[in-house]
Amino acid sequence: MKKCIILANGESPPKRVFDYLIRNDFQTLICADGGANSAEKLNIVPDYIIGDLDSINPSVYDYFYDKCDIIKVDRQNDTDVEKCLKFAIKKKYNEVILLGATGNRLDHSFCNMGIVIKFFDKISIRILHQKSLLTAYTGNVKLRTLPNETISIYGINSKTKISSRGLRYRLKNISLPFGIKESTSNVALKNEVELKIKNGIVFVIRDFETMRKYGLF
C-alpha cells in the first residue's frame, strides 16, 4: 500500500509527528502550495510542492527550487489540497494523512473535511490536527481500541445508519445527521469496537497521542 503525507497551509504539527508517520510507511511528503512554508521552518524537504504557488514565500520557493519537484497547477476549480490529492491518485497512492488542514481559517477547515467525503471512493484520507485524528468509514469496521478510550462519531445525513458493539453508549441502527444528533465522547469498553455503517459515511475522531502511544495507529 502506497502512503503519503499532504501538508496544507494551516497549522502544522511538530516535526516529531512527521518522524512518526515516516516510520509508519508514509514516505512521501507533498506540500500544498503554502504548506511548503511550514516544511521549510521544520527543516523538512518535501518530495513535491503542488498548487498555483500564490501562497509559498518567494524565499521558500528559491530554497526548495533544486531540492524537490515543484509543480504549478493553475486550475482554479480545485483547491491546492485537491490538486495534491489528484496527483496522489494518479501516482497510485492508497492512503493520505492530511496535515495543516485546519488553523485560523474555519472555511478551509470545513472545506477539507468535505474533501475527505468528496474523494472517499478514490483514496483514503485521514486528517490529523493536534491530538485529533479524523477518519471516514463505511461498511463493517473493526477498530483496535484501548479500554476507556474516547471515540466520537459523526454522521452526515439521516439516511446513514450506524450500529456499534464495544461502546459504552451503544448505537442501534440509528442515524447521526449533522447538526441534529451525534455521538460525541463515546467510550470504548474493551480492546475492539465494531461499527456497522449502512448507506453512507461517518467520521470517527480519536486521540492521536493515545493511538500512537499504544500502537493503535
Backbone as a chain_set.jsonl record, in Angstrom:
{"seq": "MKKCIILANGESPPKRVFDYLIRNDFQTLICADGGANSAEKLNIVPDYIIGDLDSINPSVYDYFYDKCDIIKVDRQNDTDVEKCLKFAIKKKYNEVILLGATGNRLDHSFCNMGIVIKFFDKISIRILHQKSLLTAYTGNVKLRTLPNETISIYGINSKTKISSRGLRYRLKNISLPFGIKESTSNVALKNEVELKIKNGIVFVIRDFETMRKYGLF", "coords": {"N": [[0.844, -1.193, 0.0], [0.63, 2.165, -0.918], [1.558, 5.104, 0.695], [1.117, 8.522, 1.636], [1.946, 11.846, 2.796], [0.137, 14.83, 2.939], [0.777, 18.146, 3.232], [-0.868, 20.905, 4.158], [-1.674, 24.463, 4.113], [-2.22, 25.27, 6.7], [-2.242, 25.095, 10.286], [0.649, 23.559, 11.289], [1.79, 20.338, 12.463], [4.236, 19.38, 15.023], [7.691, 18.453, 14.306], [8.197, 15.882, 15.234], [5.905, 14.446, 14.762], [5.903, 14.131, 11.985], [8.19, 12.524, 11.816], [7.283, 10.237, 13.137], [5.194, 9.407, 11.435], [6.637, 8.867, 9.092], [8.113, 6.663, 9.965], [6.063, 4.907, 9.982], [5.56, 4.205, 7.388], [4.688, 6.294, 5.748], [6.092, 7.634, 3.42], [6.333, 9.612, 1.493], [6.215, 13.095, 1.045], [4.019, 15.61, 0.249], [3.636, 18.929, -0.412], [1.071, 21.262, -0.205], [1.13, 23.969, -1.904], [1.416, 26.744, 0.033], [1.962, 25.142, 2.216], [4.537, 24.412, 2.023], [5.957, 26.429, 3.253], [5.728, 25.854, 5.959], [7.077, 23.399, 5.987], [9.679, 24.223, 5.401], [10.288, 25.725, 7.693], [10.378, 23.676, 9.54], [12.563, 22.357, 8.74], [12.304, 20.312, 6.851], [12.427, 18.535, 3.86], [10.283, 18.447, 1.21], [8.895, 16.001, -1.11], [7.387, 16.811, -3.231], [6.016, 19.936, -4.311], [2.953, 21.358, -4.806], [0.53, 23.279, -6.508], [-1.12, 26.47, -7.13], [0.804, 28.173, -6.458], [0.651, 30.625, -5.16], [0.845, 31.091, -2.512], [3.18, 30.196, -1.364], [6.165, 31.366, 0.109], [8.409, 33.574, -1.53], [11.158, 33.262, -0.869], [11.169, 30.716, 0.189], [10.356, 29.222, -1.985], [12.613, 29.604, -3.617], [14.507, 28.322, -2.02], [13.701, 25.627, -2.078], [13.817, 25.083, -4.733], [15.717, 23.53, -6.24], [15.635, 21.215, -4.848], [13.408, 19.614, -4.742], [10.492, 18.414, -6.537], [8.653, 20.88, -8.081], [5.455, 21.698, -8.877], [3.42, 23.544, -10.812], [0.021, 24.235, -10.831], [-2.573, 25.667, -12.345], [-5.302, 25.398, -12.253], [-8.287, 26.599, -11.156], [-10.656, 25.607, -10.214], [-10.178, 23.695, -8.375], [-9.046, 23.308, -5.001], [-5.771, 23.828, -3.539], [-5.148, 21.6, -2.008], [-6.835, 19.688, -3.162], [-5.661, 19.527, -5.677], [-3.263, 18.32, -4.985], [-4.239, 15.874, -4.025], [-5.379, 14.766, -6.341], [-3.073, 14.415, -7.811], [-1.792, 12.518, -6.169], [-3.568, 10.373, -6.405], [-3.312, 9.817, -9.128], [-0.718, 8.903, -9.087], [-1.057, 6.51, -7.87], [-1.279, 6.29, -5.072], [-2.614, 5.004, -2.044], [-3.386, 5.815, 0.462], [-3.685, 8.704, 2.508], [-2.384, 11.012, 4.828], [-3.567, 13.954, 5.993], [-2.202, 16.933, 6.825], [-2.007, 20.121, 8.523], [-4.455, 21.03, 7.756], [-6.228, 22.49, 9.126], [-6.699, 25.493, 11.036], [-6.466, 28.98, 11.438], [-8.473, 29.564, 9.684], [-11.659, 28.912, 9.407], [-13.279, 28.268, 7.247], [-11.528, 26.955, 5.498], [-10.935, 24.721, 7.055], [-13.451, 23.485, 7.217], [-13.923, 23.004, 4.516], [-11.855, 21.16, 3.933], [-12.599, 18.949, 5.473], [-14.87, 18.264, 4.075], [-13.655, 17.473, 1.712], [-12.593, 15.012, 2.372], [-14.852, 13.391, 2.227], [-15.585, 13.856, -0.411], [-13.535, 12.655, -1.921], [-13.656, 10.078, -1.1], [-14.209, 7.582, -2.335], [-12.027, 7.247, -3.921], [-9.536, 7.533, -2.653], [-8.082, 6.884, 0.53], [-8.39, 9.137, 3.119], [-7.105, 10.701, 5.937], [-7.428, 13.108, 8.5], [-5.219, 14.858, 10.479], [-5.01, 16.766, 13.332], [-3.418, 18.499, 15.754], [-4.153, 16.822, 18.643], [-6.111, 15.264, 17.561], [-7.412, 12.759, 15.42], [-9.042, 12.307, 12.471], [-11.069, 10.027, 10.763], [-12.725, 8.596, 7.985], [-15.383, 6.287, 7.543], [-17.136, 3.456, 6.144], [-19.481, 0.715, 5.854], [-18.67, -2.487, 7.376], [-16.747, -2.26, 10.207], [-13.861, -2.818, 12.166], [-12.287, -1.651, 14.977], [-9.206, -1.411, 16.569], [-8.848, -0.773, 19.922], [-8.45, 1.051, 23.047], [-9.348, 0.23, 26.327], [-11.616, 2.466, 27.838], [-10.935, 4.501, 26.144], [-11.632, 7.54, 24.468], [-13.987, 7.992, 21.931], [-15.378, 9.589, 19.231], [-18.232, 9.977, 17.159], [-19.582, 10.942, 14.066], [-22.215, 11.511, 11.871], [-23.402, 12.162, 8.499], [-25.821, 12.484, 7.078], [-29.381, 11.734, 7.356], [-29.918, 9.311, 6.2], [-27.891, 7.524, 6.592], [-27.139, 4.783, 8.598], [-26.092, 3.631, 11.758], [-24.658, 1.088, 13.709], [-23.299, -0.277, 16.727], [-20.789, -2.127, 18.581], [-19.211, -2.667, 21.623], [-18.986, -0.11, 22.588], [-19.613, 2.258, 25.195], [-21.965, 3.787, 25.111], [-24.185, 2.487, 23.326], [-24.856, 2.223, 19.863], [-27.689, 1.734, 17.971], [-28.618, 0.94, 15.091], [-29.048, 3.616, 14.274], [-29.311, 7.001, 13.036], [-27.002, 9.712, 12.613], [-27.351, 12.528, 11.867], [-25.765, 15.447, 10.608], [-25.669, 18.302, 12.636], [-27.937, 17.654, 13.982], [-27.894, 15.25, 15.539], [-25.415, 13.48, 17.381], [-22.587, 11.416, 18.337], [-20.745, 12.221, 20.506], [-17.763, 11.988, 22.396], [-18.03, 9.268, 23.13], [-17.245, 6.039, 24.586], [-14.794, 3.515, 24.529], [-15.178, 0.156, 25.53], [-13.584, -2.05, 25.615], [-10.898, -3.875, 23.981], [-11.575, -3.749, 21.351], [-13.704, -2.231, 19.007], [-16.668, -2.491, 17.229], [-18.205, -1.361, 14.284], [-21.082, -0.947, 12.316], [-21.952, 0.361, 9.378], [-24.289, 1.716, 7.316], [-25.428, 2.769, 4.127], [-23.953, 5.149, 3.687], [-21.444, 7.463, 4.967], [-19.432, 7.862, 7.887], [-17.765, 10.031, 10.22], [-15.082, 9.292, 12.328], [-13.539, 10.27, 15.234], [-10.579, 10.256, 17.005], [-8.152, 10.172, 19.717], [-5.035, 11.036, 18.802], [-2.528, 10.888, 20.091], [-2.929, 8.968, 22.063], [-3.451, 6.744, 20.418], [-0.985, 6.565, 19.105], [0.784, 6.103, 21.248], [-0.031, 3.594, 22.222], [0.166, 1.915, 20.087], [-1.955, 1.826, 18.233], [-2.388, 3.067, 15.872]], "CA": [[0.0, 0.0, 0.0], [1.411, 3.398, -1.003], [1.05, 6.111, 1.619], [1.791, 9.809, 1.547], [1.516, 12.958, 3.637], [-0.095, 16.114, 2.291], [0.882, 19.238, 4.198], [-1.573, 22.091, 3.686], [-1.153, 25.749, 4.564], [-2.758, 25.623, 8.007], [-1.364, 24.869, 11.439], [1.44, 22.342, 11.098], [2.216, 19.646, 13.682], [5.693, 19.405, 15.241], [8.473, 17.543, 13.462], [8.136, 14.502, 15.734], [4.766, 13.787, 14.113], [6.393, 13.702, 10.674], [9.108, 11.404, 12.045], [6.466, 9.062, 13.474], [4.492, 8.964, 10.229], [7.624, 8.273, 8.199], [8.4, 5.326, 10.482], [4.892, 4.077, 9.694], [5.469, 3.988, 5.937], [4.277, 7.476, 4.994], [7.429, 8.019, 2.987], [6.301, 10.721, 0.539], [5.618, 14.328, 1.533], [3.554, 16.539, -0.771], [3.198, 20.196, 0.169], [0.075, 22.009, -0.963], [1.484, 25.385, -2.022], [1.983, 27.37, 1.224], [2.435, 24.14, 3.168], [5.999, 24.388, 1.92], [6.497, 27.376, 4.234], [5.85, 25.104, 7.22], [8.135, 22.407, 5.822], [10.97, 24.905, 5.499], [10.504, 26.077, 9.103], [10.682, 22.443, 10.274], [13.755, 21.789, 8.121], [11.897, 19.093, 6.165], [12.403, 18.718, 2.412], [9.211, 17.654, 0.607], [9.16, 15.38, -2.406], [6.676, 17.61, -4.227], [5.22, 21.109, -3.952], [1.944, 21.414, -5.862], [-0.509, 24.287, -6.318], [-0.97, 27.622, -8.026], [2.042, 28.817, -5.982], [0.419, 32.006, -4.735], [0.989, 31.172, -1.054], [4.549, 29.88, -0.96], [7.023, 32.538, 0.188], [9.443, 33.548, -2.579], [12.426, 32.725, -0.365], [10.979, 29.272, 0.353], [10.39, 28.688, -3.354], [14.014, 29.578, -4.047], [15.225, 27.325, -1.213], [13.328, 24.274, -2.492], [13.779, 25.03, -6.196], [16.515, 22.424, -6.767], [15.628, 20.144, -3.854], [12.222, 18.769, -4.902], [9.71, 18.726, -7.739], [7.649, 21.927, -7.887], [4.506, 21.551, -9.977], [2.413, 24.596, -10.795], [-1.27, 23.861, -11.41], [-3.376, 26.893, -12.297], [-6.73, 25.062, -12.245], [-8.892, 27.294, -10.025], [-11.827, 24.881, -9.706], [-9.699, 22.838, -7.292], [-8.145, 23.876, -4.008], [-4.426, 23.26, -3.641], [-5.199, 20.248, -1.443], [-7.425, 18.818, -4.176], [-4.641, 19.317, -6.711], [-2.333, 17.321, -4.442], [-4.929, 14.584, -3.966], [-5.493, 14.232, -7.699], [-1.723, 13.953, -8.145], [-1.548, 11.286, -5.413], [-4.391, 9.322, -7.012], [-2.669, 9.488, -10.399], [0.502, 8.167, -8.77], [-1.481, 5.232, -7.27], [-1.247, 6.23, -3.619], [-3.858, 4.47, -1.486], [-3.729, 6.41, 1.759], [-3.126, 10.034, 2.745], [-2.584, 11.754, 6.069], [-3.634, 15.375, 5.663], [-1.744, 17.784, 7.921], [-2.137, 21.541, 8.221], [-5.757, 21.238, 7.115], [-7.006, 23.364, 9.992], [-5.918, 26.622, 11.555], [-7.287, 30.145, 11.762], [-9.488, 29.725, 8.66], [-12.695, 27.907, 9.602], [-13.766, 27.836, 5.937], [-10.594, 25.959, 4.997], [-11.119, 23.512, 7.864], [-14.71, 22.877, 6.808], [-13.709, 22.527, 3.146], [-11.001, 19.975, 3.93], [-13.392, 17.817, 5.951], [-15.704, 17.873, 2.95], [-12.812, 16.796, 0.736], [-12.496, 13.609, 2.793], [-16.032, 12.73, 1.672], [-15.559, 14.017, -1.869], [-12.579, 11.733, -2.517], [-13.713, 8.843, -0.309], [-14.195, 6.396, -3.196], [-10.798, 7.225, -4.714], [-8.344, 7.426, -1.817], [-8.349, 7.001, 1.959], [-7.818, 10.375, 3.657], [-7.291, 10.991, 7.354], [-6.979, 14.447, 8.888], [-4.601, 14.928, 11.804], [-4.847, 18.125, 13.848], [-3.008, 18.439, 17.154], [-4.344, 15.49, 19.221], [-7.285, 14.612, 16.972], [-7.293, 12.088, 14.137], [-10.344, 12.074, 11.857], [-11.089, 9.001, 9.725], [-14.054, 8.315, 7.446], [-15.635, 4.862, 7.376], [-18.43, 2.913, 5.773], [-19.476, -0.744, 5.906], [-18.366, -3.136, 8.649], [-15.433, -1.774, 10.636], [-13.356, -3.227, 13.475], [-11.246, -0.738, 15.437], [-8.438, -1.754, 17.765], [-9.047, 0.34, 20.847], [-7.977, 0.941, 24.422], [-10.473, 0.428, 27.252], [-11.838, 3.842, 28.311], [-10.544, 5.47, 25.125], [-12.715, 8.37, 23.947], [-14.22, 7.869, 20.495], [-16.529, 10.398, 18.824], [-18.74, 9.538, 15.857], [-20.451, 11.937, 13.455], [-22.771, 11.159, 10.577], [-23.561, 13.26, 7.541], [-27.238, 12.673, 6.793], [-30.295, 10.837, 8.074], [-30.002, 8.012, 5.525], [-26.821, 6.655, 7.083], [-27.484, 4.117, 9.852], [-24.907, 3.133, 12.454], [-24.783, 0.221, 14.872], [-21.979, -0.465, 17.335], [-20.559, -3.092, 19.649], [-17.982, -2.333, 22.327], [-19.03, 1.26, 23.07], [-20.44, 2.434, 26.393], [-23.283, 4.249, 24.668], [-24.338, 1.669, 22.127], [-25.638, 2.741, 18.755], [-28.527, 0.64, 17.475], [-29.213, 1.258, 13.795], [-29.541, 4.99, 14.328], [-28.612, 7.972, 12.196], [-26.384, 10.823, 13.332], [-27.268, 13.596, 10.864], [-25.01, 16.623, 11.028], [-26.459, 19.403, 13.162], [-29.138, 17.16, 14.671], [-27.549, 14.264, 16.557], [-24.057, 12.984, 17.251], [-22.11, 10.561, 19.429], [-19.509, 12.854, 20.96], [-17.155, 11.474, 23.632], [-18.38, 7.905, 23.494], [-16.113, 5.417, 25.272], [-14.545, 2.106, 24.239], [-15.257, -0.685, 26.725], [-12.573, -3.116, 25.575], [-9.823, -3.681, 23.019], [-12.09, -3.701, 19.988], [-15.023, -1.655, 18.775], [-17.207, -2.819, 15.913], [-19.204, -0.451, 13.736], [-21.752, -1.325, 11.077], [-22.383, 1.637, 8.792], [-25.044, 1.444, 6.091], [-25.975, 3.874, 3.328], [-23.243, 6.407, 3.802], [-20.122, 7.619, 5.571], [-19.358, 8.559, 9.175], [-16.456, 10.448, 10.711], [-14.68, 8.828, 13.653], [-12.438, 11.096, 15.725], [-9.9, 9.635, 18.145], [-6.981, 10.881, 20.221], [-3.87, 10.521, 18.092], [-1.435, 10.576, 21.01], [-3.268, 7.665, 22.661], [-3.243, 5.734, 19.392], [0.454, 6.442, 18.881], [1.423, 5.536, 22.45], [-0.405, 2.197, 22.425], [0.296, 1.162, 18.848], [-3.281, 1.652, 17.633], [-2.441, 3.838, 14.633]], "C": [[0.882, 1.247, 0.0], [0.754, 4.481, -0.146], [1.819, 7.411, 1.435], [1.205, 10.79, 2.556], [1.26, 14.15, 2.72], [-0.107, 17.175, 3.37], [0.256, 20.488, 3.598], [-1.043, 23.337, 4.395], [-1.771, 26.218, 5.883], [-1.746, 25.366, 9.103], [-0.657, 23.531, 11.319], [1.739, 21.668, 12.437], [3.721, 19.759, 13.871], [6.388, 18.328, 14.414], [8.379, 16.097, 13.939], [6.959, 13.74, 15.134], [5.168, 13.298, 12.734], [7.304, 12.484, 10.827], [8.332, 10.121, 12.338], [5.769, 8.519, 12.233], [5.445, 8.316, 9.233], [7.986, 6.87, 8.655], [7.249, 4.364, 10.22], [4.536, 4.098, 8.199], [4.861, 5.137, 5.149], [5.552, 8.168, 4.494], [7.454, 9.265, 2.111], [5.6, 11.919, 1.15], [5.301, 15.241, 0.354], [3.071, 17.8, -0.065], [2.202, 20.871, -0.766], [0.433, 23.492, -0.886], [2.131, 25.914, -0.741], [2.358, 26.407, 2.325], [3.948, 24.02, 3.144], [6.646, 25.351, 2.902], [6.704, 26.692, 5.585], [6.961, 24.077, 7.136], [9.507, 23.041, 5.976], [11.298, 25.273, 6.944], [10.91, 24.856, 9.927], [11.937, 21.749, 9.744], [13.459, 20.41, 7.513], [11.835, 19.39, 4.666], [11.286, 17.848, 1.83], [9.683, 16.971, -0.671], [8.544, 16.199, -3.535], [6.071, 18.843, -3.564], [4.257, 21.334, -5.112], [0.916, 22.491, -5.534], [-0.354, 25.41, -7.321], [0.185, 28.527, -7.604], [1.851, 30.286, -5.637], [0.613, 32.19, -3.235], [2.402, 30.86, -0.563], [5.375, 31.158, -0.941], [8.112, 32.46, -0.88], [10.768, 32.951, -2.103], [12.357, 31.213, -0.18], [10.998, 28.59, -1.011], [11.834, 28.554, -3.83], [14.804, 28.498, -3.316], [14.955, 25.91, -1.721], [13.47, 24.051, -4.004], [14.525, 23.82, -6.767], [16.564, 21.234, -5.815], [14.438, 19.195, -3.998], [11.525, 19.156, -6.199], [8.638, 19.754, -7.39], [6.749, 21.941, -9.117], [3.438, 22.634, -9.857], [1.164, 24.126, -11.525], [-2.193, 25.064, -11.253], [-4.872, 26.638, -12.169], [-7.415, 25.611, -10.995], [-10.155, 26.624, -9.498], [-11.463, 23.965, -8.554], [-8.914, 23.664, -6.278], [-6.768, 23.248, -4.187], [-4.374, 21.845, -3.057], [-5.787, 19.272, -2.464], [-6.439, 18.538, -5.313], [-3.64, 18.26, -6.26], [-2.97, 15.935, -4.401], [-5.054, 13.961, -5.35], [-4.136, 13.728, -8.198], [-1.439, 12.624, -7.456], [-2.334, 10.118, -6.002], [-3.763, 8.866, -8.329], [-1.419, 8.644, -10.188], [0.227, 6.871, -8.004], [-1.249, 5.141, -5.764], [-2.627, 5.792, -3.115], [-4.337, 5.22, -0.253], [-2.976, 7.724, 1.95], [-3.393, 10.444, 4.186], [-2.5, 13.234, 5.708], [-3.3, 16.193, 6.907], [-1.917, 19.246, 7.521], [-3.455, 21.884, 7.56], [-6.661, 22.145, 7.931], [-6.1, 24.468, 10.509], [-6.841, 27.769, 11.86], [-8.334, 30.447, 10.694], [-10.514, 28.611, 8.804], [-13.227, 27.397, 8.267], [-12.849, 26.785, 5.334], [-10.754, 24.642, 5.751], [-12.357, 22.753, 7.404], [-14.586, 22.281, 5.408], [-12.91, 21.233, 3.132], [-11.705, 18.755, 4.511], [-14.336, 17.33, 4.862], [-14.924, 17.119, 1.887], [-12.627, 15.328, 1.088], [-13.653, 12.807, 2.208], [-15.971, 12.733, 0.146], [-14.665, 12.984, -2.545], [-12.634, 10.338, -1.892], [-13.581, 7.591, -1.172], [-12.895, 6.251, -3.982], [-9.542, 7.012, -3.882], [-8.746, 7.611, -0.359], [-7.622, 8.22, 2.517], [-8.121, 10.46, 5.147], [-6.737, 12.379, 7.646], [-6.44, 14.388, 10.311], [-4.427, 16.385, 12.193], [-4.602, 18.052, 15.344], [-3.228, 17.025, 17.697], [-5.44, 14.677, 18.524], [-6.977, 14.013, 15.603], [-8.688, 11.751, 13.634], [-10.198, 11.059, 10.728], [-12.523, 8.791, 9.283], [-14.2, 6.819, 7.215], [-17.006, 4.622, 6.774], [-18.323, 1.401, 5.847], [-19.213, -1.276, 7.297], [-16.924, -2.838, 9.038], [-15.1, -2.339, 12.017], [-12.179, -2.323, 13.834], [-10.533, -1.337, 16.639], [-8.455, -0.545, 18.69], [-8.412, 0.042, 22.195], [-9.179, 1.103, 25.343], [-10.462, 1.839, 27.838], [-11.337, 4.904, 27.338], [-11.775, 6.233, 24.631], [-12.781, 8.259, 22.43], [-15.483, 8.651, 20.155], [-16.915, 10.043, 17.396], [-19.738, 10.563, 15.342], [-20.923, 11.444, 12.097], [-22.925, 12.393, 9.705], [-25.036, 13.547, 7.293], [-28.082, 11.609, 7.483], [-30.417, 9.467, 7.42], [-28.992, 7.016, 6.067], [-27.184, 6.107, 8.453], [-26.236, 3.479, 10.45], [-25.312, 2.249, 13.62], [-23.383, -0.029, 15.423], [-21.99, -1.609, 18.321], [-19.237, -2.725, 20.291], [-17.893, -0.891, 22.77], [-19.95, 1.361, 24.282], [-21.853, 2.864, 26.03], [-23.542, 3.624, 23.304], [-25.243, 2.355, 21.101], [-26.391, 1.578, 18.119], [-29.275, 1.082, 16.225], [-29.826, 2.661, 13.782], [-28.763, 5.863, 13.35], [-28.079, 9.094, 13.078], [-26.237, 11.994, 12.375], [-26.617, 14.853, 11.422], [-25.947, 17.739, 11.476], [-27.699, 18.975, 13.921], [-28.776, 16.219, 15.813], [-26.13, 13.787, 16.309], [-23.726, 12.085, 18.433], [-20.737, 11.08, 19.851], [-19.051, 12.238, 22.277], [-17.776, 10.167, 24.084], [-17.117, 7.231, 24.027], [-16.002, 3.949, 24.888], [-14.535, 1.307, 25.542], [-14.139, -1.728, 26.771], [-11.575, -2.822, 24.468], [-10.285, -3.678, 21.564], [-13.482, -3.096, 19.977], [-15.443, -2.019, 17.356], [-18.268, -1.803, 15.529], [-19.781, -1.064, 12.471], [-22.417, -0.069, 10.528], [-23.042, 1.346, 7.446], [-25.494, 2.751, 5.441], [-25.254, 5.204, 3.543], [-21.926, 6.31, 4.544], [-20.27, 8.273, 6.941], [-17.916, 8.98, 9.432], [-16.253, 9.87, 12.106], [-13.462, 9.642, 14.067], [-11.888, 10.487, 17.006], [-8.69, 10.475, 18.543], [-5.721, 10.265, 19.611], [-2.752, 10.117, 19.043], [-1.682, 9.251, 21.717], [-3.006, 6.546, 21.664], [-1.756, 5.492, 19.152], [1.12, 5.721, 20.037], [1.173, 4.04, 22.586], [-0.428, 1.383, 21.126], [-1.025, 0.895, 18.142], [-3.422, 2.36, 16.292], [-2.296, 2.904, 13.432]], "O": [[1.783, 1.369, 0.83], [-0.446, 4.736, -0.253], [3.009, 7.408, 1.121], [0.116, 10.584, 3.092], [2.063, 14.447, 1.835], [-0.901, 17.114, 4.309], [0.784, 21.062, 2.646], [-0.091, 23.269, 5.172], [-1.837, 27.418, 6.151], [-0.538, 25.414, 8.873], [-1.305, 22.486, 11.254], [1.921, 22.354, 13.443], [4.418, 20.197, 12.955], [5.749, 17.414, 13.893], [8.474, 15.176, 13.128], [7.012, 12.516, 15.013], [4.822, 12.183, 12.345], [7.203, 11.526, 10.06], [8.684, 9.049, 11.846], [5.754, 7.31, 12.005], [5.095, 7.321, 8.599], [8.149, 5.975, 7.825], [7.436, 3.147, 10.234], [3.369, 4.018, 7.817], [4.545, 4.961, 3.972], [6.016, 9.15, 5.073], [8.494, 9.912, 1.996], [4.513, 11.784, 1.713], [6.179, 15.598, -0.431], [2.188, 17.734, 0.79], [2.456, 21.03, -1.96], [0.083, 24.179, 0.073], [3.277, 25.573, -0.451], [3.013, 26.807, 3.288], [4.565, 23.585, 4.116], [7.772, 25.117, 3.341], [7.707, 26.912, 6.264], [7.711, 23.893, 8.095], [10.396, 22.467, 6.605], [12.445, 25.151, 7.374], [11.678, 24.968, 10.883], [12.325, 20.689, 10.234], [14.249, 19.474, 7.642], [11.25, 20.392, 4.256], [11.344, 16.624, 1.948], [10.722, 17.314, -1.235], [9.087, 16.278, -4.636], [5.664, 18.8, -2.403], [4.679, 21.483, -6.259], [0.478, 22.596, -4.388], [0.445, 25.317, -8.253], [0.509, 29.504, -8.278], [2.765, 31.095, -5.796], [0.554, 33.313, -2.735], [2.765, 31.234, 0.552], [5.299, 31.954, -1.876], [8.677, 31.39, -1.109], [11.426, 32.222, -2.846], [13.351, 30.51, -0.365], [11.582, 27.519, -1.174], [12.226, 27.522, -4.376], [15.661, 27.838, -3.903], [15.869, 25.088, -1.789], [13.26, 22.939, -4.487], [14.024, 23.158, -7.675], [17.415, 20.355, -5.948], [14.451, 18.097, -3.441], [11.921, 20.108, -6.871], [7.812, 19.523, -6.506], [7.204, 22.163, -10.239], [2.648, 22.637, -8.912], [1.224, 23.682, -12.672], [-2.55, 25.43, -10.133], [-5.638, 27.585, -11.993], [-7.152, 25.137, -9.89], [-10.675, 27.018, -8.454], [-12.344, 23.504, -7.828], [-8.206, 24.602, -6.644], [-6.618, 22.255, -4.899], [-3.641, 20.992, -3.557], [-5.292, 18.155, -2.611], [-6.398, 17.428, -5.843], [-3.22, 17.411, -7.048], [-2.316, 14.939, -4.708], [-4.855, 12.757, -5.511], [-4.064, 12.734, -8.921], [-0.907, 11.704, -8.077], [-1.822, 9.002, -6.087], [-3.693, 7.669, -8.607], [-1.098, 7.78, -11.004], [1.157, 6.21, -7.542], [-1.045, 4.05, -5.232], [-3.658, 6.156, -3.679], [-5.531, 5.259, 0.043], [-1.8, 7.844, 1.607], [-4.493, 10.247, 4.703], [-1.489, 13.702, 5.184], [-4.017, 16.152, 7.907], [-1.966, 19.574, 6.335], [-3.57, 22.905, 6.882], [-7.739, 22.525, 7.475], [-4.875, 24.374, 10.422], [-7.89, 27.575, 12.475], [-9.016, 31.469, 10.775], [-10.269, 27.485, 8.37], [-13.589, 26.226, 8.155], [-13.323, 25.826, 4.725], [-10.713, 23.57, 5.148], [-12.321, 21.536, 7.224], [-15.083, 21.185, 5.146], [-13.249, 20.304, 2.399], [-11.435, 17.633, 4.083], [-14.578, 16.13, 4.735], [-15.464, 16.226, 1.233], [-12.516, 14.487, 0.195], [-13.465, 11.681, 1.747], [-16.271, 11.729, -0.499], [-14.996, 12.489, -3.623], [-11.752, 9.513, -2.132], [-12.909, 6.638, -0.778], [-12.686, 5.233, -4.642], [-8.588, 6.384, -4.344], [-9.64, 8.397, -0.05], [-6.401, 8.332, 2.408], [-9.27, 10.306, 5.562], [-5.704, 12.774, 7.105], [-7.12, 13.928, 11.229], [-3.781, 17.153, 11.48], [-5.459, 17.605, 16.107], [-2.548, 16.1, 17.252], [-5.663, 13.518, 18.873], [-6.371, 14.656, 14.746], [-9.429, 11.008, 14.278], [-9.339, 11.193, 9.856], [-13.438, 8.805, 10.106], [-13.27, 6.158, 6.753], [-17.91, 5.452, 6.874], [-17.222, 0.854, 5.898], [-19.495, -0.604, 8.289], [-15.995, -3.13, 8.285], [-15.938, -2.343, 12.919], [-11.2, -2.238, 13.093], [-11.173, -1.726, 17.615], [-8.118, 0.567, 18.284], [-7.913, -1.055, 22.448], [-9.964, 2.034, 25.157], [-9.425, 2.335, 28.277], [-11.318, 6.088, 27.675], [-12.83, 5.641, 24.404], [-11.777, 8.41, 21.735], [-16.542, 8.401, 20.73], [-16.059, 9.836, 16.536], [-20.627, 11.001, 16.072], [-20.119, 11.009, 11.272], [-22.621, 13.512, 10.117], [-25.46, 14.703, 7.296], [-27.552, 10.696, 8.116], [-30.968, 8.548, 8.026], [-29.21, 5.806, 6.009], [-27.501, 6.868, 9.367], [-25.432, 2.87, 9.745], [-26.185, 2.6, 14.415], [-22.401, 0.002, 14.682], [-23.035, -2.012, 18.831], [-18.249, -2.495, 19.594], [-16.854, -0.465, 23.276], [-20.942, 0.639, 24.381], [-22.824, 2.354, 26.588], [-23.162, 4.17, 22.268], [-26.249, 2.975, 21.443], [-25.795, 0.559, 17.771], [-30.416, 1.538, 16.295], [-30.958, 2.861, 13.344], [-27.681, 5.49, 12.897], [-28.626, 9.387, 14.141], [-25.116, 12.419, 12.093], [-26.882, 15.265, 12.551], [-26.902, 18.078, 10.777], [-28.433, 19.812, 14.445], [-29.284, 16.364, 16.925], [-25.691, 13.698, 15.162], [-24.481, 12.003, 19.401], [-19.71, 10.456, 19.585], [-19.864, 11.996, 23.17], [-18.023, 9.968, 25.274], [-16.029, 7.798, 23.927], [-16.992, 3.219, 24.915], [-13.951, 1.737, 26.537], [-13.792, -2.228, 27.841], [-11.414, -1.673, 24.057], [-9.463, -3.612, 20.65], [-14.323, -3.405, 20.821], [-14.672, -1.873, 16.408], [-19.117, -1.432, 16.338], [-19.053, -1.631, 11.656], [-23.328, 0.487, 11.141], [-22.412, 0.789, 6.547], [-25.886, 3.702, 6.117], [-25.885, 6.26, 3.576], [-21.369, 5.227, 4.724], [-21.129, 9.134, 7.136], [-16.974, 8.368, 8.928], [-17.139, 9.948, 12.957], [-12.471, 9.699, 13.34], [-12.623, 10.235, 17.961], [-8.262, 11.366, 17.809], [-5.392, 9.11, 19.879], [-2.094, 9.101, 18.821], [-0.742, 8.49, 21.948], [-2.414, 5.524, 22.01], [-1.321, 4.349, 19.013], [1.935, 4.824, 19.824], [2.056, 3.297, 23.013], [-0.984, 0.285, 21.088], [-1.193, -0.154, 17.52], [-4.465, 2.263, 15.645], [-2.316, 3.36, 12.289]]}, "num_chains": 1, "name": "protein.A"}
